[in-house]
């Protein structure tokens, strides 16, 4: 049964990876601009945008993990001896930590308790890009 659903699970997994990354790319960009604003109206608008984006992005993360886990379990015998899958899972764990960290930052901004500069957020924004490069290369090239 699961084998018949494999293409659908894979397609949905890819869709939710894309929506999760859209949030991981855009949310820190909001932080950059939010950290630069002194205007109270803009400050409140950024709070709303960040909260809504994080709420949208979190289910995408969960569905990415659930569907990816189904794909992994359904073909574990092929993956168990592939070294690249363990490195990919490591990067996914880092992305989950990054996502949760973004949630803490959303709360900090919501409470007017941000302590970081826009420059810090510009660097912070690059982490998911690096993870994406690594994961795609691992999955496509399978170097080890």
N, CA, C and O atoms as CSV, one atom per row, in Angstrom:
chain,resi,resn,atom,element,x,y,z
A,1,UNK,N,N,0.828,-1.209,0.000
A,1,UNK,CA,C,0.000,0.000,0.000
A,1,UNK,C,C,0.869,1.268,0.000
A,1,UNK,O,O,0.657,2.184,-0.794
A,2,UNK,N,N,1.853,1.294,0.914
A,2,UNK,CA,C,2.725,2.469,1.000
A,2,UNK,C,C,3.517,2.661,-0.291
A,2,UNK,O,O,3.810,3.789,-0.687
A,3,UNK,N,N,3.864,1.541,-0.949
A,3,UNK,CA,C,4.614,1.629,-2.196
A,3,UNK,C,C,3.805,2.332,-3.289
A,3,UNK,O,O,4.363,3.083,-4.089
A,4,UNK,N,N,2.491,2.090,-3.322
A,4,UNK,CA,C,1.628,2.758,-4.302
A,4,UNK,C,C,1.528,4.255,-4.033
A,4,UNK,O,O,1.327,5.042,-4.958
A,5,UNK,N,N,1.665,4.644,-2.784
A,5,UNK,CA,C,1.562,6.048,-2.401
A,5,UNK,C,C,2.901,6.776,-2.468
A,5,UNK,O,O,2.959,7.998,-2.329
A,6,UNK,N,N,3.978,6.019,-2.683
A,6,UNK,CA,C,5.324,6.586,-2.658
A,6,UNK,C,C,5.467,7.845,-3.522
A,6,UNK,O,O,5.996,8.843,-3.032
A,7,UNK,N,N,5.016,7.842,-4.795
A,7,UNK,CA,C,5.167,9.072,-5.600
A,7,UNK,C,C,4.387,10.254,-5.031
A,7,UNK,O,O,4.836,11.397,-5.125
A,8,UNK,N,N,3.222,9.986,-4.441
A,8,UNK,CA,C,2.422,11.063,-3.843
A,8,UNK,C,C,3.081,11.605,-2.587
A,8,UNK,O,O,3.121,12.815,-2.363
A,9,UNK,N,N,3.596,10.698,-1.773
A,9,UNK,CA,C,4.289,11.118,-0.550
A,9,UNK,C,C,5.522,11.944,-0.904
A,9,UNK,O,O,5.792,12.967,-0.275
A,10,UNK,N,N,6.263,11.496,-1.910
A,10,UNK,CA,C,7.466,12.210,-2.345
A,10,UNK,C,C,7.115,13.601,-2.884
A,10,UNK,O,O,7.784,14.585,-2.568
A,11,UNK,N,N,6.059,13.670,-3.700
A,11,UNK,CA,C,5.637,14.964,-4.257
A,11,UNK,C,C,5.214,15.923,-3.146
A,11,UNK,O,O,5.610,17.089,-3.146
A,12,UNK,N,N,4.416,15.435,-2.206
A,12,UNK,CA,C,3.979,16.288,-1.092
A,12,UNK,C,C,5.167,16.697,-0.217
A,12,UNK,O,O,5.231,17.829,0.261
A,13,UNK,N,N,6.097,15.777,-0.015
A,13,UNK,CA,C,7.306,16.092,0.760
A,13,UNK,C,C,8.060,17.259,0.112
A,13,UNK,O,O,8.459,18.199,0.798
A,14,UNK,N,N,8.249,17.198,-1.181
A,14,UNK,CA,C,8.963,18.265,-1.898
A,14,UNK,C,C,8.201,19.587,-1.797
A,14,UNK,O,O,8.810,20.638,-1.599
A,15,UNK,N,N,6.880,19.541,-1.930
A,15,UNK,CA,C,6.065,20.759,-1.812
A,15,UNK,C,C,6.239,21.389,-0.432
A,15,UNK,O,O,6.414,22.602,-0.320
A,16,UNK,N,N,6.192,20.572,0.613
A,16,UNK,CA,C,6.316,21.128,1.960
A,16,UNK,C,C,7.745,21.556,2.282
A,16,UNK,O,O,7.939,22.470,3.083
A,17,UNK,N,N,8.749,20.919,1.678
A,17,UNK,CA,C,10.123,21.399,1.812
A,17,UNK,C,C,10.217,22.813,1.243
A,17,UNK,O,O,10.816,23.699,1.853
A,18,UNK,N,N,9.619,23.013,0.071
A,18,UNK,CA,C,9.661,24.328,-0.575
A,18,UNK,C,C,8.956,25.375,0.282
A,18,UNK,O,O,9.478,26.476,0.459
A,19,UNK,N,N,7.780,25.053,0.814
A,19,UNK,CA,C,7.063,26.057,1.623
A,19,UNK,C,C,7.789,26.317,2.940
A,19,UNK,O,O,7.791,27.445,3.434
A,20,UNK,N,N,8.408,25.278,3.515
A,20,UNK,CA,C,9.175,25.477,4.748
A,20,UNK,C,C,10.363,26.402,4.481
A,20,UNK,O,O,10.611,27.339,5.241
A,21,UNK,N,N,11.091,26.134,3.401
A,21,UNK,CA,C,12.239,26.977,3.079
A,21,UNK,C,C,11.830,28.394,2.708
A,21,UNK,O,O,12.562,29.342,2.992
A,22,UNK,N,N,10.684,28.551,2.086
A,22,UNK,CA,C,10.210,29.914,1.788
A,22,UNK,C,C,10.111,30.710,3.083
A,22,UNK,O,O,10.523,31.869,3.144
A,23,UNK,N,N,9.565,30.084,4.108
A,23,UNK,CA,C,9.471,30.740,5.409
A,23,UNK,C,C,10.829,30.959,6.050
A,23,UNK,O,O,11.084,32.014,6.630
A,24,UNK,N,N,11.710,29.953,5.947
A,24,UNK,CA,C,13.048,30.083,6.540
A,24,UNK,C,C,13.887,31.148,5.841
A,24,UNK,O,O,14.777,31.741,6.449
A,25,UNK,N,N,13.603,31.387,4.564
A,25,UNK,CA,C,14.315,32.444,3.848
A,25,UNK,C,C,13.732,33.824,4.151
A,25,UNK,O,O,14.475,34.797,4.280
A,26,UNK,N,N,12.417,33.910,4.265
A,26,UNK,CA,C,11.778,35.226,4.386
A,26,UNK,C,C,11.712,35.743,5.820
A,26,UNK,O,O,11.857,36.944,6.048
A,27,UNK,N,N,11.498,34.861,6.780
A,27,UNK,CA,C,11.359,35.310,8.170
A,27,UNK,C,C,12.594,36.071,8.668
A,27,UNK,O,O,12.434,37.143,9.251
A,28,UNK,N,N,13.804,35.571,8.467
A,28,UNK,CA,C,14.972,36.346,8.899
A,28,UNK,C,C,15.138,37.663,8.141
A,28,UNK,O,O,15.701,38.616,8.679
A,29,UNK,N,N,14.655,37.727,6.900
A,29,UNK,CA,C,14.679,39.007,6.177
A,29,UNK,C,C,13.752,40.004,6.866
A,29,UNK,O,O,14.068,41.191,6.952
A,30,UNK,N,N,12.621,39.529,7.354
A,30,UNK,CA,C,11.746,40.406,8.137
A,30,UNK,C,C,12.470,40.882,9.390
A,30,UNK,O,O,12.358,42.047,9.770
A,31,UNK,N,N,13.215,39.979,10.034
A,31,UNK,CA,C,13.974,40.364,11.227
A,31,UNK,C,C,14.975,41.474,10.911
A,31,UNK,O,O,15.150,42.399,11.703
A,32,UNK,N,N,15.635,41.381,9.748
A,32,UNK,CA,C,16.600,42.409,9.347
A,32,UNK,C,C,15.927,43.773,9.339
A,32,UNK,O,O,16.418,44.729,9.940
A,33,UNK,N,N,14.795,43.847,8.650
A,33,UNK,CA,C,14.094,45.134,8.524
A,33,UNK,C,C,13.456,45.571,9.839
A,33,UNK,O,O,13.409,46.761,10.153
A,34,UNK,N,N,12.969,44.602,10.601
A,34,UNK,CA,C,12.367,44.922,11.892
A,34,UNK,C,C,13.420,45.509,12.837
A,34,UNK,O,O,13.146,46.465,13.563
A,35,UNK,N,N,14.609,44.936,12.822
A,35,UNK,CA,C,15.691,45.429,13.695
A,35,UNK,C,C,16.132,46.833,13.318
A,35,UNK,O,O,16.736,47.533,14.130
A,36,UNK,N,N,15.835,47.251,12.091
A,36,UNK,CA,C,16.250,48.577,11.624
A,36,UNK,C,C,15.197,49.663,11.873
A,36,UNK,O,O,15.499,50.851,11.760
A,37,UNK,N,N,13.971,49.267,12.209
A,37,UNK,CA,C,12.904,50.263,12.306
A,37,UNK,C,C,12.838,50.924,13.678
A,37,UNK,O,O,13.072,50.296,14.711
A,38,UNK,N,N,12.513,52.207,13.649
A,38,UNK,CA,C,12.258,52.964,14.878
A,38,UNK,C,C,10.806,53.414,14.936
A,38,UNK,O,O,10.357,53.969,15.939
A,39,UNK,N,N,10.089,53.173,13.867
A,39,UNK,CA,C,8.704,53.610,13.744
A,39,UNK,C,C,7.770,52.592,14.421
A,39,UNK,O,O,7.824,51.400,14.121
A,40,UNK,N,N,6.922,53.069,15.327
A,40,UNK,CA,C,6.043,52.185,16.094
A,40,UNK,C,C,5.028,51.466,15.208
A,40,UNK,O,O,4.725,50.296,15.440
A,41,UNK,N,N,4.508,52.149,14.208
A,41,UNK,CA,C,3.546,51.523,13.309
A,41,UNK,C,C,4.199,50.377,12.542
A,41,UNK,O,O,3.624,49.294,12.427
A,42,UNK,N,N,5.395,50.617,12.019
A,42,UNK,CA,C,6.140,49.567,11.316
A,42,UNK,C,C,6.492,48.429,12.268
A,42,UNK,O,O,6.411,47.258,11.897
A,43,UNK,N,N,6.877,48.768,13.481
A,43,UNK,CA,C,7.211,47.767,14.481
A,43,UNK,C,C,6.040,46.806,14.698
A,43,UNK,O,O,6.223,45.589,14.715
A,44,UNK,N,N,4.847,47.357,14.860
A,44,UNK,CA,C,3.653,46.523,15.076
A,44,UNK,C,C,3.327,45.698,13.828
A,44,UNK,O,O,2.914,44.544,13.940
A,45,UNK,N,N,3.506,46.273,12.663
A,45,UNK,CA,C,3.250,45.551,11.407
A,45,UNK,C,C,4.211,44.374,11.264
A,45,UNK,O,O,3.800,43.279,10.881
A,46,UNK,N,N,5.494,44.596,11.571
A,46,UNK,CA,C,6.468,43.508,11.503
A,46,UNK,C,C,6.105,42.379,12.475
A,46,UNK,O,O,6.248,41.203,12.141
A,47,UNK,N,N,5.646,42.728,13.652
A,47,UNK,CA,C,5.250,41.712,14.636
A,47,UNK,C,C,4.160,40.807,14.069
A,47,UNK,O,O,4.220,39.586,14.214
A,48,UNK,N,N,3.174,41.407,13.430
A,48,UNK,CA,C,2.073,40.641,12.841
A,48,UNK,C,C,2.588,39.757,11.705
A,48,UNK,O,O,2.258,38.574,11.633
A,49,UNK,N,N,3.392,40.337,10.827
A,49,UNK,CA,C,3.925,39.579,9.688
A,49,UNK,C,C,4.778,38.397,10.167
A,49,UNK,O,O,4.655,37.291,9.639
A,50,UNK,N,N,5.624,38.622,11.145
A,50,UNK,CA,C,6.496,37.562,11.650
A,50,UNK,C,C,5.680,36.454,12.308
A,50,UNK,O,O,5.929,35.272,12.072
A,51,UNK,N,N,4.716,36.831,13.124
A,51,UNK,CA,C,3.873,35.842,13.799
A,51,UNK,C,C,3.121,34.984,12.784
A,51,UNK,O,O,3.095,33.758,12.900
A,52,UNK,N,N,2.509,35.631,11.790
A,52,UNK,CA,C,1.732,34.892,10.792
A,52,UNK,C,C,2.624,33.998,9.935
A,52,UNK,O,O,2.255,32.864,9.630
A,53,UNK,N,N,3.785,34.498,9.549
A,53,UNK,CA,C,4.693,33.691,8.734
A,53,UNK,C,C,5.197,32.487,9.518
A,53,UNK,O,O,5.281,31.387,8.972
A,54,UNK,N,N,5.533,32.678,10.788
A,54,UNK,CA,C,6.008,31.555,11.597
A,54,UNK,C,C,4.905,30.517,11.771
A,54,UNK,O,O,5.168,29.315,11.720
A,55,UNK,N,N,3.676,30.975,11.974
A,55,UNK,CA,C,2.537,30.046,12.093
A,55,UNK,C,C,2.304,29.276,10.804
A,55,UNK,O,O,1.882,28.121,10.852
A,56,UNK,N,N,2.565,29.880,9.662
A,56,UNK,CA,C,2.424,29.202,8.368
A,56,UNK,C,C,3.577,28.227,8.148
A,56,UNK,O,O,3.375,27.126,7.636
A,57,UNK,N,N,4.764,28.626,8.528
A,57,UNK,CA,C,5.966,27.850,8.251
A,57,UNK,C,C,6.062,26.609,9.135
A,57,UNK,O,O,6.574,25.579,8.697
A,58,UNK,N,N,5.582,26.694,10.360
A,58,UNK,CA,C,5.706,25.563,11.290
A,58,UNK,C,C,4.977,24.308,10.803
A,58,UNK,O,O,5.572,23.231,10.841
A,59,UNK,N,N,3.732,24.387,10.352
A,59,UNK,CA,C,3.108,23.163,9.814
A,59,UNK,C,C,3.849,22.611,8.591
A,59,UNK,O,O,3.877,21.398,8.379
A,60,UNK,N,N,4.442,23.487,7.797
A,60,UNK,CA,C,5.230,23.027,6.652
A,60,UNK,C,C,6.433,22.215,7.127
A,60,UNK,O,O,6.778,21.195,6.531
A,61,UNK,N,N,7.063,22.674,8.198
A,61,UNK,CA,C,8.185,21.932,8.769
A,61,UNK,C,C,7.717,20.561,9.257
A,61,UNK,O,O,8.346,19.544,8.964
A,62,UNK,N,N,6.618,20.540,9.998
A,62,UNK,CA,C,6.106,19.283,10.552
A,62,UNK,C,C,5.760,18.304,9.431
A,62,UNK,O,O,6.120,17.129,9.502
A,63,UNK,N,N,5.068,18.779,8.405
A,63,UNK,CA,C,4.697,17.898,7.295
A,63,UNK,C,C,5.923,17.444,6.501
A,63,UNK,O,O,5.952,16.318,6.003
A,64,UNK,N,N,6.921,18.296,6.379
A,64,UNK,CA,C,8.179,17.892,5.737
A,64,UNK,C,C,8.799,16.737,6.504
A,64,UNK,O,O,9.237,15.755,5.904
A,65,UNK,N,N,8.838,16.844,7.811
A,65,UNK,CA,C,9.443,15.808,8.652
A,65,UNK,C,C,8.635,14.519,8.600
A,65,UNK,O,O,9.204,13.436,8.455
A,66,UNK,N,N,7.318,14.624,8.716
A,66,UNK,CA,C,6.456,13.425,8.706
A,66,UNK,C,C,6.572,12.697,7.370
A,66,UNK,O,O,6.795,11.487,7.334
A,67,UNK,N,N,6.422,13.434,6.278
A,67,UNK,CA,C,6.478,12.807,4.956
A,67,UNK,C,C,7.884,12.285,4.642
A,67,UNK,O,O,8.034,11.214,4.054
A,68,UNK,N,N,8.906,13.038,5.033
A,68,UNK,CA,C,10.282,12.574,4.842
A,68,UNK,C,C,10.561,11.313,5.637
A,68,UNK,O,O,11.263,10.417,5.168
A,69,UNK,N,N,10.009,11.244,6.842
A,69,UNK,CA,C,10.175,10.040,7.665
A,69,UNK,C,C,9.500,8.838,7.017
A,69,UNK,O,O,10.047,7.736,7.035
A,70,UNK,N,N,8.323,9.042,6.450
A,70,UNK,CA,C,7.648,7.950,5.731
A,70,UNK,C,C,8.497,7.460,4.559
A,70,UNK,O,O,8.619,6.256,4.335
A,71,UNK,N,N,9.076,8.390,3.821
A,71,UNK,CA,C,9.941,8.008,2.698
A,71,UNK,C,C,11.165,7.241,3.191
A,71,UNK,O,O,11.578,6.256,2.580
A,72,UNK,N,N,11.728,7.691,4.280
A,72,UNK,CA,C,12.920,7.054,4.837
A,72,UNK,C,C,12.612,5.636,5.314
A,72,UNK,O,O,13.337,4.692,5.000
A,73,UNK,N,N,11.534,5.501,6.071
A,73,UNK,CA,C,11.154,4.198,6.618
A,73,UNK,C,C,10.761,3.222,5.507
A,73,UNK,O,O,11.067,2.032,5.581
A,74,UNK,N,N,10.088,3.731,4.485
A,74,UNK,CA,C,9.609,2.845,3.414
A,74,UNK,C,C,10.750,2.250,2.592
A,74,UNK,O,O,10.559,1.255,1.891
A,75,UNK,N,N,11.931,2.855,2.675
A,75,UNK,CA,C,13.058,2.361,1.891
A,75,UNK,C,C,14.334,2.305,2.730
A,75,UNK,O,O,15.432,2.508,2.213
A,76,UNK,N,N,14.183,2.030,4.016
A,76,UNK,CA,C,15.309,2.077,4.944
A,76,UNK,C,C,16.445,1.137,4.531
A,76,UNK,O,O,17.615,1.478,4.707
A,77,UNK,N,N,16.124,-0.027,3.989
A,77,UNK,CA,C,17.171,-0.981,3.622
A,77,UNK,C,C,18.145,-0.390,2.588
A,77,UNK,O,O,19.322,-0.748,2.563
A,78,UNK,N,N,17.650,0.504,1.751
A,78,UNK,CA,C,18.525,1.146,0.763
A,78,UNK,C,C,19.348,2.273,1.384
A,78,UNK,O,O,20.435,2.594,0.901
A,79,UNK,N,N,18.834,2.864,2.442
A,79,UNK,CA,C,19.505,4.015,3.046
A,79,UNK,C,C,20.481,3.647,4.158
A,79,UNK,O,O,21.444,4.373,4.405
A,80,UNK,N,N,20.238,2.531,4.823
A,80,UNK,CA,C,20.985,2.196,6.035
A,80,UNK,C,C,22.503,2.201,5.827
A,80,UNK,O,O,23.249,2.553,6.740
A,81,UNK,N,N,22.961,1.815,4.642
A,81,UNK,CA,C,24.408,1.774,4.398
A,81,UNK,C,C,24.921,2.986,3.618
A,81,UNK,O,O,26.100,3.044,3.270
A,82,UNK,N,N,24.049,3.946,3.345
A,82,UNK,CA,C,24.444,5.153,2.607
A,82,UNK,C,C,24.861,6.237,3.593
A,82,UNK,O,O,24.037,6.738,4.359
A,83,UNK,N,N,26.122,6.592,3.573
A,83,UNK,CA,C,26.635,7.590,4.516
A,83,UNK,C,C,26.010,8.964,4.345
A,83,UNK,O,O,25.838,9.689,5.325
A,84,UNK,N,N,25.669,9.331,3.125
A,84,UNK,CA,C,25.133,10.660,2.857
A,84,UNK,C,C,23.823,10.920,3.594
A,84,UNK,O,O,23.538,12.062,3.956
A,85,UNK,N,N,23.022,9.878,3.822
A,85,UNK,CA,C,21.710,10.079,4.466
A,85,UNK,C,C,21.886,10.566,5.903
A,85,UNK,O,O,21.079,11.356,6.394
A,86,UNK,N,N,22.924,10.104,6.571
A,86,UNK,CA,C,23.162,10.519,7.950
A,86,UNK,C,C,23.611,11.978,8.018
A,86,UNK,O,O,23.253,12.700,8.948
A,87,UNK,N,N,24.382,12.399,7.046
A,87,UNK,CA,C,24.799,13.804,6.981
A,87,UNK,C,C,23.590,14.674,6.656
A,87,UNK,O,O,23.426,15.758,7.216
A,88,UNK,N,N,22.741,14.189,5.745
A,88,UNK,CA,C,21.511,14.924,5.425
A,88,UNK,C,C,20.646,15.068,6.673
A,88,UNK,O,O,20.140,16.156,6.948
A,89,UNK,N,N,20.469,13.996,7.425
A,89,UNK,CA,C,19.661,14.048,8.653
A,89,UNK,C,C,20.261,15.015,9.673
A,89,UNK,O,O,19.528,15.676,10.409
A,90,UNK,N,N,21.584,15.099,9.716
A,90,UNK,CA,C,22.250,16.064,10.589
A,90,UNK,C,C,21.868,17.492,10.189
A,90,UNK,O,O,21.534,18.311,11.045
A,91,UNK,N,N,21.919,17.787,8.882
A,91,UNK,CA,C,21.542,19.124,8.410
A,91,UNK,C,C,20.062,19.410,8.676
A,91,UNK,O,O,19.696,20.546,8.978
A,92,UNK,N,N,19.226,18.405,8.567
A,92,UNK,CA,C,17.801,18.591,8.873
A,92,UNK,C,C,17.628,18.911,10.352
A,92,UNK,O,O,16.825,19.773,10.711
A,93,UNK,N,N,18.370,18.228,11.204
A,93,UNK,CA,C,18.310,18.530,12.640
A,93,UNK,C,C,18.727,19.978,12.895
A,93,UNK,O,O,18.111,20.669,13.707
A,94,UNK,N,N,19.768,20.437,12.205
A,94,UNK,CA,C,20.194,21.833,12.349
A,94,UNK,C,C,19.100,22.791,11.878
A,94,UNK,O,O,18.877,23.832,12.496
A,95,UNK,N,N,18.420,22.442,10.789
A,95,UNK,CA,C,17.328,23.289,10.288
A,95,UNK,C,C,16.164,23.348,11.277
A,95,UNK,O,O,15.540,24.397,11.439
A,96,UNK,N,N,15.876,22.248,11.927
A,96,UNK,CA,C,14.806,22.238,12.935
A,96,UNK,C,C,15.191,23.157,14.094
A,96,UNK,O,O,14.362,23.928,14.579
A,97,UNK,N,N,16.440,23.077,14.536
A,97,UNK,CA,C,16.934,23.965,15.596
A,97,UNK,C,C,16.841,25.418,15.135
A,97,UNK,O,O,16.407,26.284,15.894
A,98,UNK,N,N,17.244,25.684,13.902
A,98,UNK,CA,C,17.171,27.037,13.334
A,98,UNK,C,C,15.725,27.530,13.326
A,98,UNK,O,O,15.456,28.675,13.689
A,99,UNK,N,N,14.803,26.676,12.916
A,99,UNK,CA,C,13.389,27.035,12.876
A,99,UNK,C,C,12.887,27.408,14.281
A,99,UNK,O,O,12.223,28.428,14.465
A,100,UNK,N,N,13.214,26.573,15.250
A,100,UNK,CA,C,12.795,26.851,16.631
A,100,UNK,C,C,13.442,28.134,17.154
A,100,UNK,O,O,12.810,28.892,17.890
A,101,UNK,N,N,14.681,28.375,16.783
A,101,UNK,CA,C,15.373,29.618,17.150
A,101,UNK,C,C,14.631,30.811,16.556
A,101,UNK,O,O,14.461,31.835,17.217
A,102,UNK,N,N,14.189,30.672,15.301
A,102,UNK,CA,C,13.386,31.744,14.687
A,102,UNK,C,C,12.126,32.011,15.515
A,102,UNK,O,O,11.722,33.162,15.685
A,103,UNK,N,N,11.514,30.951,16.025
A,103,UNK,CA,C,10.335,31.121,16.876
A,103,UNK,C,C,10.654,31.922,18.128
A,103,UNK,O,O,9.861,32.766,18.544
A,104,UNK,N,N,11.807,31.666,18.730
A,104,UNK,CA,C,12.230,32.456,19.903
A,104,UNK,C,C,12.450,33.914,19.524
A,104,UNK,O,O,12.122,34.817,20.293
A,105,UNK,N,N,13.004,34.140,18.342
A,105,UNK,CA,C,13.234,35.510,17.883
A,105,UNK,C,C,11.913,36.230,17.593
A,105,UNK,O,O,11.782,37.423,17.866
A,106,UNK,N,N,10.948,35.515,17.046
A,106,UNK,CA,C,9.612,36.095,16.834
A,106,UNK,C,C,9.048,36.563,18.176
A,106,UNK,O,O,8.500,37.660,18.274
A,107,UNK,N,N,9.185,35.726,19.208
A,107,UNK,CA,C,8.687,36.088,20.541
A,107,UNK,C,C,9.448,37.283,21.116
A,107,UNK,O,O,8.858,38.160,21.747
A,108,UNK,N,N,10.759,37.309,20.894
A,108,UNK,CA,C,11.563,38.435,21.394
A,108,UNK,C,C,11.103,39.739,20.752
A,108,UNK,O,O,10.927,40.743,21.442
A,109,UNK,N,N,10.909,39.730,19.445
A,109,UNK,CA,C,10.416,40.930,18.760
A,109,UNK,C,C,9.011,41.290,19.250
A,109,UNK,O,O,8.703,42.464,19.454
A,110,UNK,N,N,8.163,40.281,19.437
A,110,UNK,CA,C,6.790,40.528,19.886
A,110,UNK,C,C,6.767,41.208,21.252
A,110,UNK,O,O,5.868,41.993,21.552
A,111,UNK,N,N,7.770,40.895,22.078
A,111,UNK,CA,C,7.862,41.478,23.425
A,111,UNK,C,C,8.774,42.700,23.470
A,111,UNK,O,O,9.135,43.173,24.548
A,112,UNK,N,N,9.147,43.212,22.289
A,112,UNK,CA,C,10.069,44.349,22.197
A,112,UNK,C,C,11.357,44.082,22.970
A,112,UNK,O,O,11.896,44.963,23.639
A,113,UNK,N,N,11.836,42.843,22.861
A,113,UNK,CA,C,13.027,42.435,23.604
A,113,UNK,C,C,14.176,42.003,22.685
A,113,UNK,O,O,15.085,41.298,23.125
A,114,UNK,N,N,14.145,42.412,21.437
A,114,UNK,CA,C,15.229,42.057,20.524
A,114,UNK,C,C,16.522,42.738,20.965
A,114,UNK,O,O,16.530,43.926,21.289
A,115,UNK,N,N,17.611,41.977,20.975
A,115,UNK,CA,C,18.916,42.521,21.377
A,115,UNK,C,C,19.948,42.465,20.248
A,115,UNK,O,O,21.105,42.844,20.433
A,116,UNK,N,N,19.517,41.988,19.083
A,116,UNK,CA,C,20.461,41.791,17.990
A,116,UNK,C,C,20.298,42.868,16.918
A,116,UNK,O,O,19.223,43.446,16.754
A,117,UNK,N,N,21.386,43.124,16.195
A,117,UNK,CA,C,21.381,44.162,15.166
A,117,UNK,C,C,20.905,43.599,13.824
A,117,UNK,O,O,20.840,42.386,13.624
A,118,UNK,N,N,20.581,44.504,12.928
A,118,UNK,CA,C,20.195,44.082,11.585
A,118,UNK,C,C,21.347,43.370,10.885
A,118,UNK,O,O,21.112,42.490,10.057
A,119,UNK,N,N,22.585,43.734,11.202
A,119,UNK,CA,C,23.749,43.068,10.602
A,119,UNK,C,C,23.805,41.612,11.054
A,119,UNK,O,O,24.067,40.721,10.247
A,120,UNK,N,N,23.560,41.369,12.338
A,120,UNK,CA,C,23.537,39.997,12.853
A,120,UNK,C,C,22.481,39.192,12.101
A,120,UNK,O,O,22.745,38.057,11.704
A,121,UNK,N,N,21.306,39.750,11.899
A,121,UNK,CA,C,20.235,39.039,11.185
A,121,UNK,C,C,20.594,38.791,9.724
A,121,UNK,O,O,20.169,37.790,9.147
A,122,UNK,N,N,21.360,39.680,9.126
A,122,UNK,CA,C,21.794,39.450,7.740
A,122,UNK,C,C,22.659,38.190,7.656
A,122,UNK,O,O,22.534,37.416,6.707
A,123,UNK,N,N,23.521,37.985,8.628
A,123,UNK,CA,C,24.341,36.774,8.656
A,123,UNK,C,C,23.505,35.554,9.026
A,123,UNK,O,O,23.662,34.480,8.446
A,124,UNK,N,N,22.621,35.735,9.994
A,124,UNK,CA,C,21.725,34.656,10.435
A,124,UNK,C,C,20.892,34.141,9.265
A,124,UNK,O,O,20.599,32.948,9.183
A,125,UNK,N,N,20.519,35.031,8.375
A,125,UNK,CA,C,19.691,34.715,7.217
A,125,UNK,C,C,20.369,33.744,6.245
A,125,UNK,O,O,19.685,33.093,5.455
A,126,UNK,N,N,21.682,33.637,6.288
A,126,UNK,CA,C,22.416,32.798,5.338
A,126,UNK,C,C,22.434,31.315,5.709
A,126,UNK,O,O,22.691,30.475,4.847
A,127,UNK,N,N,22.172,30.982,6.951
A,127,UNK,CA,C,22.276,29.587,7.406
A,127,UNK,C,C,21.388,28.615,6.617
A,127,UNK,O,O,21.879,27.562,6.210
A,128,UNK,N,N,20.104,28.918,6.383
A,128,UNK,CA,C,19.306,27.941,5.638
A,128,UNK,C,C,19.752,27.788,4.179
A,128,UNK,O,O,19.542,26.736,3.575
A,129,UNK,N,N,20.357,28.818,3.622
A,129,UNK,CA,C,20.877,28.718,2.254
A,129,UNK,C,C,22.000,27.681,2.210
A,129,UNK,O,O,22.036,26.835,1.317
A,130,UNK,N,N,22.902,27.752,3.166
A,130,UNK,CA,C,24.010,26.800,3.228
A,130,UNK,C,C,23.495,25.374,3.441
A,130,UNK,O,O,23.979,24.429,2.820
A,131,UNK,N,N,22.512,25.235,4.324
A,131,UNK,CA,C,21.929,23.912,4.575
A,131,UNK,C,C,21.244,23.370,3.319
A,131,UNK,O,O,21.360,22.184,3.009
A,132,UNK,N,N,20.545,24.223,2.611
A,132,UNK,CA,C,19.868,23.794,1.380
A,132,UNK,C,C,20.879,23.295,0.349
A,132,UNK,O,O,20.675,22.247,-0.265
A,133,UNK,N,N,21.959,24.037,0.159
A,133,UNK,CA,C,23.004,23.609,-0.772
A,133,UNK,C,C,23.519,22.222,-0.386
A,133,UNK,O,O,23.617,21.329,-1.228
A,134,UNK,N,N,23.840,22.056,0.881
A,134,UNK,CA,C,24.388,20.777,1.344
A,134,UNK,C,C,23.392,19.640,1.137
A,134,UNK,O,O,23.758,18.577,0.635
A,135,UNK,N,N,22.149,19.857,1.515
A,135,UNK,CA,C,21.140,18.795,1.420
A,135,UNK,C,C,20.883,18.406,-0.034
A,135,UNK,O,O,20.836,17.218,-0.355
A,136,UNK,N,N,20.718,19.377,-0.903
A,136,UNK,CA,C,20.452,19.064,-2.321
A,136,UNK,C,C,21.632,18.312,-2.928
A,136,UNK,O,O,21.435,17.338,-3.654
A,137,UNK,N,N,22.848,18.749,-2.640
A,137,UNK,CA,C,24.020,18.055,-3.169
A,137,UNK,C,C,24.094,16.632,-2.628
A,137,UNK,O,O,24.383,15.700,-3.380
A,138,UNK,N,N,23.840,16.455,-1.354
A,138,UNK,CA,C,23.864,15.112,-0.771
A,138,UNK,C,C,22.830,14.198,-1.421
A,138,UNK,O,O,23.134,13.048,-1.736
A,139,UNK,N,N,21.622,14.694,-1.624
A,139,UNK,CA,C,20.534,13.882,-2.170
A,139,UNK,C,C,20.763,13.565,-3.650
A,139,UNK,O,O,20.508,12.443,-4.087
A,140,UNK,N,N,21.232,14.526,-4.406
A,140,UNK,CA,C,21.382,14.325,-5.846
A,140,UNK,C,C,22.683,13.608,-6.190
A,140,UNK,O,O,22.687,12.667,-6.983
A,141,UNK,N,N,23.780,14.050,-5.595
A,141,UNK,CA,C,25.099,13.505,-5.944
A,141,UNK,C,C,25.385,12.206,-5.181
A,141,UNK,O,O,26.049,11.309,-5.701
A,142,UNK,N,N,24.881,12.112,-3.951
A,142,UNK,CA,C,25.135,10.949,-3.088
A,142,UNK,C,C,26.651,10.646,-3.055
A,142,UNK,O,O,27.082,9.587,-3.509
A,143,UNK,N,N,27.446,11.577,-2.519
A,143,UNK,CA,C,28.904,11.461,-2.623
A,143,UNK,C,C,29.524,10.311,-1.838
A,143,UNK,O,O,30.662,9.927,-2.110
A,144,UNK,N,N,28.806,9.758,-0.877
A,144,UNK,CA,C,29.355,8.621,-0.114
A,144,UNK,C,C,28.228,7.822,0.493
A,144,UNK,O,O,28.474,6.826,1.173
